[in-house]
Amino acid sequence: MPMSLIRTLVPLIVGALLGQAARVGLELPAGAVTEIVTVVLTFAYYAVARWAETHWPAVGRWLLAAGLTGKAPVYVPAVTAQRLTKPEPRD
């Protein structure tokens, strides 16, 4: 779980920073336009980082987790996750 949280937080931070950087030199209103630019830049950053991760796993992990975790999360079907997290019945 911590890996997925880190991999969510890092792109959000980068997107917010890129959104603020996009305002430098531009006369963007402080409201909705800035928020839309931030969301679009966050999505673009995440898409590029995920693409990089498929081609160069180490680069993608750095872009998505800022080096805070060395592993990519593993996603399993809900049925498997339930089976893995359900306690074993005791006799």
Biopython code that builds the backbone (N, CA, C, O; Angstrom):
import numpy as np
from Bio.PDB.StructureBuilder import StructureBuilder

atoms = [
    (1, "MET", "N", (0.806, -1.203, 0.000)),
    (1, "MET", "CA", (0.000, 0.000, 0.000)),
    (1, "MET", "C", (0.851, 1.269, 0.000)),
    (1, "MET", "O", (0.538, 2.191, -0.754)),
    (2, "PRO", "N", (1.907, 1.362, 0.805)),
    (2, "PRO", "CA", (2.702, 2.596, 0.779)),
    (2, "PRO", "C", (3.284, 2.898, -0.606)),
    (2, "PRO", "O", (3.406, 4.062, -0.987)),
    (3, "MET", "N", (3.643, 1.848, -1.362)),
    (3, "MET", "CA", (4.194, 2.089, -2.698)),
    (3, "MET", "C", (3.182, 2.787, -3.593)),
    (3, "MET", "O", (3.527, 3.727, -4.309)),
    (4, "SER", "N", (1.933, 2.329, -3.556)),
    (4, "SER", "CA", (0.924, 2.943, -4.422)),
    (4, "SER", "C", (0.626, 4.377, -3.986)),
    (4, "SER", "O", (0.346, 5.235, -4.823)),
    (5, "LEU", "N", (0.684, 4.639, -2.682)),
    (5, "LEU", "CA", (0.474, 6.005, -2.204)),
    (5, "LEU", "C", (1.594, 6.928, -2.677)),
    (5, "LEU", "O", (1.337, 8.053, -3.106)),
    (6, "ILE", "N", (2.814, 6.458, -2.598)),
    (6, "ILE", "CA", (3.955, 7.255, -3.071)),
    (6, "ILE", "C", (3.832, 7.500, -4.563)),
    (6, "ILE", "O", (4.066, 8.611, -5.040)),
    (7, "ARG", "N", (3.456, 6.442, -5.310)),
    (7, "ARG", "CA", (3.355, 6.564, -6.766)),
    (7, "ARG", "C", (2.162, 7.419, -7.182)),
    (7, "ARG", "O", (2.088, 7.837, -8.338)),
    (8, "THR", "N", (1.245, 7.684, -6.293)),
    (8, "THR", "CA", (0.155, 8.621, -6.560)),
    (8, "THR", "C", (0.564, 10.036, -6.178)),
    (8, "THR", "O", (0.289, 10.986, -6.910)),
    (9, "LEU", "N", (1.215, 10.174, -5.042)),
    (9, "LEU", "CA", (1.583, 11.486, -4.524)),
    (9, "LEU", "C", (2.649, 12.180, -5.381)),
    (9, "LEU", "O", (2.537, 13.376, -5.649)),
    (10, "VAL", "N", (3.659, 11.459, -5.803)),
    (10, "VAL", "CA", (4.744, 12.083, -6.564)),
    (10, "VAL", "C", (4.234, 12.739, -7.851)),
    (10, "VAL", "O", (4.561, 13.903, -8.084)),
    (11, "PRO", "N", (3.446, 12.058, -8.706)),
    (11, "PRO", "CA", (2.935, 12.750, -9.892)),
    (11, "PRO", "C", (2.046, 13.948, -9.559)),
    (11, "PRO", "O", (2.042, 14.934, -10.295)),
    (12, "LEU", "N", (1.290, 13.874, -8.452)),
    (12, "LEU", "CA", (0.468, 15.018, -8.068)),
    (12, "LEU", "C", (1.334, 16.219, -7.685)),
    (12, "LEU", "O", (1.027, 17.352, -8.054)),
    (13, "ILE", "N", (2.399, 15.973, -6.956)),
    (13, "ILE", "CA", (3.304, 17.058, -6.574)),
    (13, "ILE", "C", (3.972, 17.642, -7.816)),
    (13, "ILE", "O", (4.043, 18.861, -7.976)),
    (14, "VAL", "N", (4.460, 16.765, -8.695)),
    (14, "VAL", "CA", (5.111, 17.242, -9.920)),
    (14, "VAL", "C", (4.115, 18.026, -10.770)),
    (14, "VAL", "O", (4.460, 19.076, -11.313)),
    (15, "GLY", "N", (2.878, 17.526, -10.892)),
    (15, "GLY", "CA", (1.862, 18.236, -11.672)),
    (15, "GLY", "C", (1.550, 19.607, -11.097)),
    (15, "GLY", "O", (1.397, 20.577, -11.839)),
    (16, "ALA", "N", (1.455, 19.688, -9.769)),
    (16, "ALA", "CA", (1.194, 20.988, -9.137)),
    (16, "ALA", "C", (2.352, 21.945, -9.380)),
    (16, "ALA", "O", (2.134, 23.122, -9.668)),
    (17, "LEU", "N", (3.574, 21.454, -9.269)),
    (17, "LEU", "CA", (4.745, 22.305, -9.524)),
    (17, "LEU", "C", (4.792, 22.748, -10.986)),
    (17, "LEU", "O", (5.092, 23.906, -11.276)),
    (18, "LEU", "N", (4.495, 21.823, -11.912)),
    (18, "LEU", "CA", (4.474, 22.185, -13.332)),
    (18, "LEU", "C", (3.350, 23.177, -13.620)),
    (18, "LEU", "O", (3.515, 24.091, -14.427)),
    (19, "GLY", "N", (2.205, 22.993, -12.956)),
    (19, "GLY", "CA", (1.095, 23.929, -13.124)),
    (19, "GLY", "C", (1.463, 25.329, -12.673)),
    (19, "GLY", "O", (1.120, 26.310, -13.334)),
    (20, "GLN", "N", (2.159, 25.426, -11.549)),
    (20, "GLN", "CA", (2.604, 26.738, -11.069)),
    (20, "GLN", "C", (3.672, 27.316, -12.002)),
    (20, "GLN", "O", (3.689, 28.517, -12.270)),
    (21, "ALA", "N", (4.562, 26.448, -12.493)),
    (21, "ALA", "CA", (5.595, 26.917, -13.414)),
    (21, "ALA", "C", (4.975, 27.415, -14.717)),
    (21, "ALA", "O", (5.496, 28.344, -15.335)),
    (22, "ALA", "N", (3.869, 26.805, -15.138)),
    (22, "ALA", "CA", (3.206, 27.240, -16.375)),
    (22, "ALA", "C", (2.637, 28.648, -16.226)),
    (22, "ALA", "O", (2.475, 29.365, -17.213)),
    (23, "ARG", "N", (2.338, 29.036, -15.003)),
    (23, "ARG", "CA", (1.798, 30.383, -14.770)),
    (23, "ARG", "C", (2.868, 31.459, -14.904)),
    (23, "ARG", "O", (2.549, 32.621, -15.160)),
    (24, "VAL", "N", (4.134, 31.083, -14.734)),
    (24, "VAL", "CA", (5.209, 32.065, -14.822)),
    (24, "VAL", "C", (5.273, 32.581, -16.264)),
    (24, "VAL", "O", (5.445, 31.803, -17.202)),
    (25, "GLY", "N", (5.138, 33.842, -16.421)),
    (25, "GLY", "CA", (5.189, 34.446, -17.746)),
    (25, "GLY", "C", (3.860, 34.407, -18.482)),
    (25, "GLY", "O", (3.735, 34.997, -19.555)),
    (26, "LEU", "N", (2.856, 33.721, -17.924)),
    (26, "LEU", "CA", (1.538, 33.672, -18.547)),
    (26, "LEU", "C", (0.556, 34.393, -17.643)),
    (26, "LEU", "O", (0.701, 34.378, -16.421)),
    (27, "GLU", "N", (-0.404, 35.000, -18.222)),
    (27, "GLU", "CA", (-1.432, 35.691, -17.447)),
    (27, "GLU", "C", (-2.647, 34.780, -17.294)),
    (27, "GLU", "O", (-3.717, 35.064, -17.832)),
    (28, "LEU", "N", (-2.472, 33.684, -16.555)),
    (28, "LEU", "CA", (-3.579, 32.764, -16.307)),
    (28, "LEU", "C", (-4.345, 33.223, -15.075)),
    (28, "LEU", "O", (-3.737, 33.641, -14.089)),
    (29, "PRO", "N", (-5.660, 33.150, -15.118)),
    (29, "PRO", "CA", (-6.421, 33.451, -13.907)),
    (29, "PRO", "C", (-6.050, 32.463, -12.799)),
    (29, "PRO", "O", (-5.666, 31.329, -13.082)),
    (30, "ALA", "N", (-6.163, 32.880, -11.572)),
    (30, "ALA", "CA", (-5.745, 32.035, -10.451)),
    (30, "ALA", "C", (-6.719, 30.901, -10.169)),
    (30, "ALA", "O", (-6.422, 30.045, -9.336)),
    (31, "GLY", "N", (-7.846, 30.864, -10.817)),
    (31, "GLY", "CA", (-8.885, 29.889, -10.507)),
    (31, "GLY", "C", (-8.883, 28.660, -11.390)),
    (31, "GLY", "O", (-7.927, 27.885, -11.410)),
    (32, "ALA", "N", (-9.973, 28.499, -12.116)),
    (32, "ALA", "CA", (-10.245, 27.267, -12.845)),
    (32, "ALA", "C", (-9.206, 26.938, -13.905)),
    (32, "ALA", "O", (-8.846, 25.771, -14.065)),
    (33, "VAL", "N", (-8.721, 27.920, -14.624)),
    (33, "VAL", "CA", (-7.753, 27.637, -15.689)),
    (33, "VAL", "C", (-6.487, 27.024, -15.109)),
    (33, "VAL", "O", (-5.949, 26.068, -15.667)),
    (34, "THR", "N", (-6.006, 27.564, -13.997)),
    (34, "THR", "CA", (-4.809, 27.022, -13.364)),
    (34, "THR", "C", (-5.048, 25.585, -12.915)),
    (34, "THR", "O", (-4.175, 24.732, -13.074)),
    (35, "GLU", "N", (-6.216, 25.314, -12.359)),
    (35, "GLU", "CA", (-6.526, 23.950, -11.928)),
    (35, "GLU", "C", (-6.578, 22.999, -13.110)),
    (35, "GLU", "O", (-6.085, 21.875, -13.021)),
    (36, "ILE", "N", (-7.168, 23.432, -14.213)),
    (36, "ILE", "CA", (-7.239, 22.581, -15.401)),
    (36, "ILE", "C", (-5.843, 22.324, -15.951)),
    (36, "ILE", "O", (-5.519, 21.194, -16.315)),
    (37, "VAL", "N", (-5.014, 23.363, -16.016)),
    (37, "VAL", "CA", (-3.637, 23.198, -16.490)),
    (37, "VAL", "C", (-2.892, 22.212, -15.585)),
    (37, "VAL", "O", (-2.152, 21.361, -16.078)),
    (38, "THR", "N", (-3.080, 22.318, -14.277)),
    (38, "THR", "CA", (-2.408, 21.418, -13.334)),
    (38, "THR", "C", (-2.842, 19.977, -13.555)),
    (38, "THR", "O", (-2.000, 19.079, -13.571)),
    (39, "VAL", "N", (-4.134, 19.739, -13.724)),
    (39, "VAL", "CA", (-4.633, 18.381, -13.953)),
    (39, "VAL", "C", (-4.088, 17.815, -15.257)),
    (39, "VAL", "O", (-3.654, 16.664, -15.303)),
    (40, "VAL", "N", (-4.109, 18.617, -16.310)),
    (40, "VAL", "CA", (-3.609, 18.151, -17.609)),
    (40, "VAL", "C", (-2.119, 17.835, -17.531)),
    (40, "VAL", "O", (-1.673, 16.813, -18.051)),
    (41, "LEU", "N", (-1.350, 18.704, -16.886)),
    (41, "LEU", "CA", (0.088, 18.445, -16.750)),
    (41, "LEU", "C", (0.370, 17.230, -15.875)),
    (41, "LEU", "O", (1.300, 16.472, -16.153)),
    (42, "THR", "N", (-0.420, 17.036, -14.822)),
    (42, "THR", "CA", (-0.254, 15.851, -13.977)),
    (42, "THR", "C", (-0.531, 14.589, -14.776)),
    (42, "THR", "O", (0.232, 13.626, -14.706)),
    (43, "PHE", "N", (-1.617, 14.589, -15.533)),
    (43, "PHE", "CA", (-1.948, 13.431, -16.359)),
    (43, "PHE", "C", (-0.852, 13.156, -17.383)),
    (43, "PHE", "O", (-0.442, 12.009, -17.565)),
    (44, "ALA", "N", (-0.382, 14.196, -18.044)),
    (44, "ALA", "CA", (0.675, 14.031, -19.052)),
    (44, "ALA", "C", (1.954, 13.487, -18.410)),
    (44, "ALA", "O", (2.591, 12.591, -18.963)),
    (45, "TYR", "N", (2.325, 14.017, -17.265)),
    (45, "TYR", "CA", (3.523, 13.538, -16.567)),
    (45, "TYR", "C", (3.368, 12.062, -16.210)),
    (45, "TYR", "O", (4.283, 11.270, -16.435)),
    (46, "TYR", "N", (2.220, 11.690, -15.656)),
    (46, "TYR", "CA", (1.999, 10.303, -15.264)),
    (46, "TYR", "C", (2.039, 9.392, -16.483)),
    (46, "TYR", "O", (2.639, 8.318, -16.431)),
    (47, "ALA", "N", (1.403, 9.807, -17.585)),
    (47, "ALA", "CA", (1.390, 8.980, -18.800)),
    (47, "ALA", "C", (2.801, 8.769, -19.337)),
    (47, "ALA", "O", (3.160, 7.655, -19.720)),
    (48, "VAL", "N", (3.594, 9.824, -19.367)),
    (48, "VAL", "CA", (4.979, 9.707, -19.845)),
    (48, "VAL", "C", (5.800, 8.828, -18.900)),
    (48, "VAL", "O", (6.590, 8.000, -19.353)),
    (49, "ALA", "N", (5.617, 9.001, -17.601)),
    (49, "ALA", "CA", (6.368, 8.201, -16.627)),
    (49, "ALA", "C", (5.992, 6.724, -16.712)),
    (49, "ALA", "O", (6.867, 5.862, -16.619)),
    (50, "ARG", "N", (4.700, 6.417, -16.888)),
    (50, "ARG", "CA", (4.283, 5.017, -17.034)),
    (50, "ARG", "C", (4.837, 4.431, -18.321)),
    (50, "ARG", "O", (5.264, 3.277, -18.341)),
    (51, "TRP", "N", (4.837, 5.220, -19.407)),
    (51, "TRP", "CA", (5.418, 4.744, -20.661)),
    (51, "TRP", "C", (6.903, 4.457, -20.455)),
    (51, "TRP", "O", (7.403, 3.418, -20.888)),
    (52, "ALA", "N", (7.602, 5.369, -19.800)),
    (52, "ALA", "CA", (9.035, 5.162, -19.541)),
    (52, "ALA", "C", (9.253, 3.918, -18.694)),
    (52, "ALA", "O", (10.219, 3.185, -18.905)),
    (53, "GLU", "N", (8.373, 3.676, -17.748)),
    (53, "GLU", "CA", (8.521, 2.508, -16.882)),
    (53, "GLU", "C", (8.396, 1.205, -17.662)),
    (53, "GLU", "O", (9.028, 0.209, -17.309)),
    (54, "THR", "N", (7.581, 1.203, -18.726)),
    (54, "THR", "CA", (7.463, -0.022, -19.528)),
    (54, "THR", "C", (8.707, -0.267, -20.371)),
    (54, "THR", "O", (9.011, -1.411, -20.709)),
    (55, "HIS", "N", (9.426, 0.794, -20.713)),
    (55, "HIS", "CA", (10.629, 0.652, -21.525)),
    (55, "HIS", "C", (11.906, 0.608, -20.690)),
    (55, "HIS", "O", (12.831, -0.143, -20.997)),
    (56, "TRP", "N", (11.948, 1.401, -19.651)),
    (56, "TRP", "CA", (13.114, 1.472, -18.758)),
    (56, "TRP", "C", (12.601, 1.475, -17.320)),
    (56, "TRP", "O", (12.387, 2.542, -16.745)),
    (57, "PRO", "N", (12.401, 0.291, -16.732)),
    (57, "PRO", "CA", (11.773, 0.206, -15.411)),
    (57, "PRO", "C", (12.410, 1.093, -14.341)),
    (57, "PRO", "O", (11.690, 1.710, -13.555)),
    (58, "ALA", "N", (13.711, 1.171, -14.292)),
    (58, "ALA", "CA", (14.366, 1.977, -13.247)),
    (58, "ALA", "C", (14.048, 3.465, -13.416)),
    (58, "ALA", "O", (13.824, 4.168, -12.431)),
    (59, "VAL", "N", (14.028, 3.941, -14.659)),
    (59, "VAL", "CA", (13.711, 5.352, -14.921)),
    (59, "VAL", "C", (12.269, 5.650, -14.511)),
    (59, "VAL", "O", (11.997, 6.664, -13.868)),
    (60, "GLY", "N", (11.354, 4.765, -14.885)),
    (60, "GLY", "CA", (9.957, 4.960, -14.538)),
    (60, "GLY", "C", (9.736, 4.977, -13.036)),
    (60, "GLY", "O", (8.954, 5.784, -12.534)),
    (61, "ARG", "N", (10.420, 4.089, -12.310)),
    (61, "ARG", "CA", (10.273, 4.077, -10.851)),
    (61, "ARG", "C", (10.768, 5.382, -10.248)),
    (61, "ARG", "O", (10.173, 5.879, -9.292)),
    (62, "TRP", "N", (11.836, 5.943, -10.782)),
    (62, "TRP", "CA", (12.331, 7.232, -10.277)),
    (62, "TRP", "C", (11.349, 8.349, -10.590)),
    (62, "TRP", "O", (11.104, 9.219, -9.753)),
    (63, "LEU", "N", (10.788, 8.328, -11.791)),
    (63, "LEU", "CA", (9.838, 9.377, -12.159)),
    (63, "LEU", "C", (8.540, 9.291, -11.369)),
    (63, "LEU", "O", (7.917, 10.315, -11.086)),
    (64, "LEU", "N", (8.126, 8.078, -11.011)),
    (64, "LEU", "CA", (6.851, 7.901, -10.322)),
    (64, "LEU", "C", (6.971, 7.879, -8.807)),
    (64, "LEU", "O", (6.009, 8.198, -8.109)),
    (65, "ALA", "N", (8.127, 7.511, -8.292)),
    (65, "ALA", "CA", (8.257, 7.384, -6.839)),
    (65, "ALA", "C", (9.393, 8.210, -6.276)),
    (65, "ALA", "O", (9.678, 8.133, -5.081)),
    (66, "ALA", "N", (10.042, 8.991, -7.104)),
    (66, "ALA", "CA", (11.159, 9.845, -6.677)),
    (66, "ALA", "C", (12.229, 9.048, -5.936)),
    (66, "ALA", "O", (12.916, 9.579, -5.063)),
    (67, "GLY", "N", (12.366, 7.772, -6.290)),
    (67, "GLY", "CA", (13.366, 6.935, -5.650)),
    (67, "GLY", "C", (13.019, 6.508, -4.233)),
    (67, "GLY", "O", (13.851, 5.911, -3.550)),
    (68, "LEU", "N", (11.813, 6.802, -3.781)),
    (68, "LEU", "CA", (11.417, 6.460, -2.415)),
    (68, "LEU", "C", (11.069, 4.988, -2.261)),
    (68, "LEU", "O", (11.091, 4.461, -1.148)),
    (69, "THR", "N", (10.750, 4.325, -3.351)),
    (69, "THR", "CA", (10.504, 2.895, -3.330)),
    (69, "THR", "C", (11.096, 2.292, -4.590)),
    (69, "THR", "O", (11.035, 2.895, -5.661)),
    (70, "GLY", "N", (11.660, 1.124, -4.467)),
    (70, "GLY", "CA", (12.313, 0.490, -5.600)),
    (70, "GLY", "C", (11.435, -0.483, -6.349)),
    (70, "GLY", "O", (11.875, -1.096, -7.321)),
    (71, "LYS", "N", (10.195, -0.634, -5.909)),
    (71, "LYS", "CA", (9.316, -1.624, -6.521)),
    (71, "LYS", "C", (8.078, -0.963, -7.094)),
    (71, "LYS", "O", (7.584, 0.039, -6.576)),
    (72, "ALA", "N", (7.592, -1.544, -8.169)),
    (72, "ALA", "CA", (6.306, -1.123, -8.716)),
    (72, "ALA", "C", (5.222, -1.929, -8.002)),
    (72, "ALA", "O", (5.441, -3.097, -7.682)),
    (73, "PRO", "N", (4.066, -1.332, -7.748)),
    (73, "PRO", "CA", (3.006, -2.107, -7.110)),
    (73, "PRO", "C", (2.523, -3.220, -8.026)),
    (73, "PRO", "O", (2.577, -3.105, -9.250)),
    (74, "VAL", "N", (2.058, -4.280, -7.422)),
    (74, "VAL", "CA", (1.511, -5.409, -8.171)),
    (74, "VAL", "C", (0.011, -5.416, -7.938)),
    (74, "VAL", "O", (-0.455, -5.458, -6.800)),
    (75, "TYR", "N", (-0.729, -5.374, -9.018)),
    (75, "TYR", "CA", (-2.175, -5.346, -8.929)),
    (75, "TYR", "C", (-2.715, -6.733, -9.244)),
    (75, "TYR", "O", (-2.324, -7.351, -10.234)),
    (76, "VAL", "N", (-3.611, -7.216, -8.401)),
    (76, "VAL", "CA", (-4.206, -8.540, -8.582)),
    (76, "VAL", "C", (-5.722, -8.389, -8.624)),
    (76, "VAL", "O", (-6.262, -7.412, -8.105)),
    (77, "PRO", "N", (-6.421, -9.365, -9.249)),
    (77, "PRO", "CA", (-7.882, -9.295, -9.265)),
    (77, "PRO", "C", (-8.448, -9.283, -7.837)),
    (77, "PRO", "O", (-7.830, -9.812, -6.913)),
    (78, "ALA", "N", (-9.612, -8.685, -7.673)),
    (78, "ALA", "CA", (-10.227, -8.543, -6.351)),
    (78, "ALA", "C", (-10.417, -9.888, -5.656)),
    (78, "ALA", "O", (-10.220, -9.992, -4.446)),
    (79, "VAL", "N", (-10.798, -10.915, -6.411)),
    (79, "VAL", "CA", (-11.014, -12.239, -5.815)),
    (79, "VAL", "C", (-9.713, -12.765, -5.220)),
    (79, "VAL", "O", (-9.707, -13.317, -4.120)),
    (80, "THR", "N", (-8.634, -12.596, -5.934)),
    (80, "THR", "CA", (-7.334, -13.046, -5.437)),
    (80, "THR", "C", (-6.925, -12.233, -4.210)),
    (80, "THR", "O", (-6.407, -12.787, -3.240)),
    (81, "ALA", "N", (-7.154, -10.931, -4.250)),
    (81, "ALA", "CA", (-6.800, -10.084, -3.111)),
    (81, "ALA", "C", (-7.593, -10.487, -1.879)),
    (81, "ALA", "O", (-7.041, -10.511, -0.778)),
    (82, "GLN", "N", (-8.875, -10.805, -2.035)),
    (82, "GLN", "CA", (-9.684, -11.255, -0.900)),
    (82, "GLN", "C", (-9.124, -12.540, -0.327)),
    (82, "GLN", "O", (-9.005, -12.692, 0.889)),
    (83, "ARG", "N", (-8.780, -13.465, -1.212)),
    (83, "ARG", "CA", (-8.241, -14.743, -0.758)),
    (83, "ARG", "C", (-6.929, -14.556, -0.038)),
    (83, "ARG", "O", (-6.660, -15.239, 0.950)),
    (84, "LEU", "N", (-6.094, -13.625, -0.524)),
    (84, "LEU", "CA", (-4.783, -13.400, 0.087)),
    (84, "LEU", "C", (-4.891, -12.689, 1.433)),
    (84, "LEU", "O", (-4.041, -12.885, 2.301)),
    (85, "THR", "N", (-5.919, -11.870, 1.618)),
    (85, "THR", "CA", (-6.029, -11.104, 2.861)),
    (85, "THR", "C", (-6.976, -11.728, 3.868)),
    (85, "THR", "O", (-7.021, -11.295, 5.019)),
    (86, "LYS", "N", (-7.734, -12.737, 3.460)),
    (86, "LYS", "CA", (-8.672, -13.381, 4.373)),
    (86, "LYS", "C", (-7.900, -14.327, 5.295)),
    (86, "LYS", "O", (-7.077, -15.112, 4.823)),
    (87, "PRO", "N", (-8.156, -14.261, 6.606)),
    (87, "PRO", "CA", (-7.456, -15.164, 7.520)),
    (87, "PRO", "C", (-7.807, -16.627, 7.251)),
    (87, "PRO", "O", (-8.927, -16.961, 6.864)),
    (88, "GLU", "N", (-6.826, -17.470, 7.467)),
    (88, "GLU", "CA", (-7.033, -18.906, 7.301)),
    (88, "GLU", "C", (-7.950, -19.415, 8.403)),
    (88, "GLU", "O", (-7.782, -19.032, 9.560)),
    (89, "PRO", "N", (-8.930, -20.282, 8.068)),
    (89, "PRO", "CA", (-9.793, -20.840, 9.121)),
    (89, "PRO", "C", (-8.984, -21.791, 10.008)),
    (89, "PRO", "O", (-8.164, -22.571, 9.523)),
    (90, "ARG", "N", (-9.229, -21.708, 11.290)),
    (90, "ARG", "CA", (-8.525, -22.580, 12.239)),
    (90, "ARG", "C", (-9.420, -23.739, 12.614)),
    (90, "ARG", "O", (-10.625, -23.573, 12.804)),
    (91, "ASP", "N", (-8.832, -24.894, 12.719)),
    (91, "ASP", "CA", (-9.592, -26.093, 13.119)),
    (91, "ASP", "C", (-9.632, -26.266, 14.601)),
    (91, "ASP", "O", (-10.229, -27.222, 15.096)),
]
sb = StructureBuilder()
sb.init_structure("model")
sb.init_model(0)
sb.init_chain("A")
sb.init_seg("    ")
for serial, (resi, resn, name, xyz) in enumerate(atoms, 1):
    if name == "N":
        sb.init_residue(resn, " ", resi, " ")
    sb.init_atom(name, np.array(xyz, "f"), 0.0, 1.0, " ", f" {name:<3s}", serial, name[0])
structure = sb.get_structure()
